[in-house]
Amino acid sequence: MADRDSAPADFQIIVVASVARGVWRECVVTVPQGATVADALAASSQQGLTLWPGAACGVWGRVVGLDWVLRAGDRVEMYRPLTVDPKTARRQRFARQGVRATGLFSRQRPGGKAGY
């Protein structure tokens, strides 16, 4: 029977990066027990995944620092910086579409009351 206190086992991590709007690149890397997000990014760059200096990183959609310790099965994500503030983009869409074509109640039942 193997000793549980022997050398720690390596495990796999998925590293995903958004290279363009709606385009994601993914690679699977093997890291040792106690590896951090920075270690996983370094391993993924050796496999050809393009990294951006200063880019925000997360694990399963939660933004974390580069010193975050990973667990088996984690998914490390690199996020592109926003090119437009979401609030500004929404205001611009609303101005283009007008009041009638936007919002939750833009499609009403024929003969229905406003808001239903």
C-alpha positions in Angstrom: 0.0 0.0 0.0 1.3 3.4 -0.9 2.3 5.9 1.8 -0.1 8.9 1.7 2.7 11.2 3.0 5.0 10.5 0.1 5.6 13.2 -2.6 2.5 15.2 -3.4 0.6 14.2 -6.5 0.4 16.5 -9.5 -3.1 17.4 -10.8 -4.6 19.0 -13.9 -5.9 22.5 -14.3 -7.7 24.0 -17.2 -6.5 27.5 -18.3 -8.8 29.5 -20.5 -8.1 32.9 -22.1 -10.3 35.2 -24.1 -8.3 36.0 -27.2 -11.0 38.1 -28.9 -14.7 38.9 -28.4 -16.5 35.5 -28.1 -13.3 33.5 -28.9 -11.7 31.4 -26.1 -8.5 29.3 -26.1 -8.1 26.5 -23.6 -5.3 24.3 -22.5 -4.9 21.7 -19.9 -1.7 21.9 -17.7 -0.4 19.7 -15.0 0.8 21.5 -11.8 2.1 20.2 -8.5 0.2 20.3 -5.2 0.3 23.9 -3.8 0.6 25.6 -7.2 -0.7 29.1 -7.6 -2.5 30.9 -10.5 0.8 32.3 -11.5 2.3 28.8 -11.8 -0.6 27.7 -14.0 -0.3 30.7 -16.2 3.4 30.1 -16.6 2.8 26.4 -17.5 0.1 27.4 -20.0 2.4 29.9 -21.7 4.9 27.1 -22.3 2.1 25.3 -24.2 1.6 28.3 -26.5 -1.3 30.1 -24.7 -0.8 33.9 -25.1 -0.7 35.8 -21.8 -1.3 39.5 -21.2 0.7 41.3 -18.5 -1.6 42.8 -15.9 -4.7 41.0 -17.1 -7.3 40.1 -14.5 -7.5 36.4 -13.6 -10.2 34.3 -12.0 -11.0 30.8 -10.9 -14.4 29.6 -12.0 -15.6 33.2 -12.6 -14.4 34.6 -9.3 -11.6 37.2 -9.7 -8.5 36.1 -7.6 -4.9 37.2 -7.3 -1.9 35.5 -8.8 -1.0 34.0 -5.4 -4.3 32.0 -5.2 -3.6 28.4 -4.4 -5.2 26.0 -6.8 -7.0 22.7 -6.2 -7.6 19.8 -8.5 -10.1 20.5 -11.2 -10.0 24.3 -11.0 -10.5 26.4 -14.1 -8.2 29.4 -14.3 -9.6 32.2 -16.6 -7.8 35.2 -18.0 -10.0 38.2 -18.7 -9.5 40.8 -21.5 -9.8 44.4 -20.3 -13.2 46.0 -21.1 -13.0 48.3 -24.1 -16.2 50.2 -23.2 -17.8 50.9 -19.9 -21.0 48.7 -19.6 -23.0 51.6 -18.3 -22.0 53.8 -21.3 -22.7 51.0 -23.8 -26.2 50.5 -22.3 -27.0 54.2 -22.5 -25.8 54.3 -26.2 -28.0 51.3 -27.1 -31.0 52.9 -25.4 -30.4 56.1 -27.3 -30.2 54.2 -30.6 -33.2 52.0 -30.0 -35.5 54.5 -28.4 -37.9 53.9 -25.5 -40.4 51.6 -27.3 -38.0 48.9 -28.5 -36.1 48.4 -25.2 -36.6 47.0 -21.9 -38.5 44.1 -20.3 -41.9 45.0 -21.7 -41.0 45.8 -25.3 -43.1 42.9 -26.6 -46.7 43.2 -25.3 -49.6 41.0 -25.9 -52.0 42.5 -28.4 -54.6 44.5 -26.4 -52.6 44.0 -23.1 -52.1 46.7 -20.5 -48.8 48.6 -20.4 -46.3 46.7 -18.4 -48.0 43.3 -18.8 
